[in-house]
Amino acid sequence: MKRFVYSLVLCVVVCQLPAQVTGNVINRVLQIRFNGFTGSAFIVDYGSKSYLVTANHMVASAGDQATVDVLGPTDSLWHPSKYTVLHGHSPCVDIAVLVPPDEPPVAIDPIPYDFNFAMGQEAYFLGFPFGLYTSFSGKSVAVPLIKHGYISATVPCSAIYPDGSKDDTLILLDGINNHGFSGGPVVAPDVFDGTRTLKLVGVISGYKNEAMPVDVNGKAAPSVSGEANSGIILVIPISRAIDLIKDHVAKENAAKPK
């Protein structure tokens, strides 16, 4: 299995220039709804086909086939669509790929993936927190919200989930994630190729909770705590989505008559 590649380089000079989220990224992010829950997803091209990538926990109860409601980017209406669903195998691979029926790839410039990112560099994540969206020029289209963070670290999944595999890697993003961003893309400018093209880093899975004491009448309640957003966002490397797609394509090709 191909692993993502990263660079242990601290951003000093190469990360100083600002970047802006481009139209091809914005127009590939959709809101999805399944079993009453809403989240985010985005379109990835592989070969001659487009696939919808999201977090597996958004469609965990789906079988191999499911009807998922999709909103955006051309309007602000929900459209039910049937997909073949490829599931990641654990919280460490919290990714699902929704395979549409045979259709041509979307007519939007693709978001490149597989590149060397630098620790400490800026990144952006897009999605529909709490079902919110905006629009452009008064048009009735659903445009995702854009938030900013920094790539902080890569850690083994076992550092976050006690039962997680040491062989699976999570990317940690410094930023404030909200409910509804799950399944959205994380993109970052390529600070090494001279163009600062935005490329895919990974898929938003969630955030690490932090236990906080609970005060009652100004005093800490014994043995009681609440969970708060720690500001550490959990990101699954985009390579895991590409692995699912590659396996699916290989099985499809193997099943074709020779």
Secondary structure, DSSP 8 states (H G I E B T S, - for coil): ------EEEE-SSTT-S-----HHHHTTEEEEEETTEEEEEEEEEETTEEEEEE-GGGSTT--SEEEEEEE-SSSSSEEEEEEEEEE-SSGGG--EEEE-SS----SS----B----EET-EEEEEE-GGG--B-STT-S--B-EEEEEEEEEEEEGGGTSTTS-TTSEEEEEES---TT-TT-EEEEE-SSSSS--EEEEEEEEEEEEEEEEEEETTEEEEEEEEEEEEEEEEEEEHHHHHHHHHHHHHHHHHHS--
